[in-house]
Amino acid sequence: MKTTLIILRPLSWSPVNGQKGKYCTDKYPADECWLTLNNFPDEPLWTLHYKGEVKNLEETPVFWKVNH
């Protein structure tokens, strides 16, 4: 899975202006890779989208920094 490699990389995520709950990293093109903040705890905390793959995450990966 391509998403597994992203989860293991040290990445910094920043909010996308005008798109509530959407975050992008400067390491990947914004139209290919983004992170969505969900309605936790009713849903997984994050959903990672990468080149058509979707991976739900219950917690923030240890190597990531998410800027709010």
C-alpha positions as CSV (number, residue, x, y, z in Angstrom):
1,M,0.0,0.0,0.0
2,K,1.3,3.4,-0.9
3,T,-0.4,5.0,2.1
4,T,1.7,2.9,4.5
5,L,4.8,4.6,3.2
6,I,3.3,8.1,3.8
7,I,2.3,7.1,7.3
8,L,5.9,6.2,8.1
9,R,7.5,9.5,6.7
10,P,8.1,12.5,8.9
11,L,5.6,15.0,7.4
12,S,4.3,18.4,8.4
13,W,0.6,19.0,7.5
14,S,-1.0,22.5,7.1
15,P,-4.7,23.4,6.8
16,V,-6.0,24.3,3.3
17,N,-7.5,27.8,3.2
18,G,-11.2,27.7,2.6
19,Q,-11.6,23.9,3.1
20,K,-12.5,23.1,6.6
21,G,-10.8,19.9,7.9
22,K,-8.5,19.4,4.9
23,Y,-4.7,19.4,5.3
24,C,-1.9,19.2,2.8
25,T,1.9,18.6,3.0
26,D,4.5,20.3,0.8
27,K,6.1,16.9,0.2
28,Y,3.4,15.7,-2.2
29,P,1.1,17.5,-4.7
30,A,-2.1,18.7,-3.1
31,D,-4.2,17.1,-5.7
32,E,-2.7,13.7,-5.1
33,C,-2.3,13.6,-1.3
34,W,-4.3,15.2,1.4
35,L,-5.5,14.5,5.0
36,T,-9.1,15.0,6.2
37,L,-10.0,15.6,9.9
38,N,-13.1,13.7,10.6
39,N,-15.9,13.9,13.3
40,F,-13.9,12.0,16.0
41,P,-14.8,9.9,18.0
42,D,-17.8,8.9,15.9
43,E,-15.5,8.5,12.9
44,P,-11.8,7.8,12.6
45,L,-9.7,10.8,13.6
46,W,-8.1,11.2,10.1
47,T,-8.5,9.9,6.6
48,L,-5.5,9.9,4.4
49,H,-6.1,10.2,0.6
50,Y,-3.2,9.3,-1.8
51,K,-3.5,8.6,-5.5
52,G,-6.9,7.0,-5.2
53,E,-6.1,5.1,-2.0
54,V,-7.9,5.9,1.2
55,K,-6.7,5.0,4.7
56,N,-8.6,5.7,7.9
57,L,-6.4,6.5,11.0
58,E,-7.5,6.4,14.6
59,E,-4.6,8.5,15.8
60,T,-2.0,10.9,14.4
61,P,1.1,9.0,13.2
62,V,4.1,9.6,15.5
63,F,6.3,11.1,12.7
64,W,3.7,13.7,11.6
65,K,3.2,17.3,12.8
66,V,-0.2,18.7,12.1
67,N,-0.5,22.4,12.2
68,H,-3.9,23.7,13.3
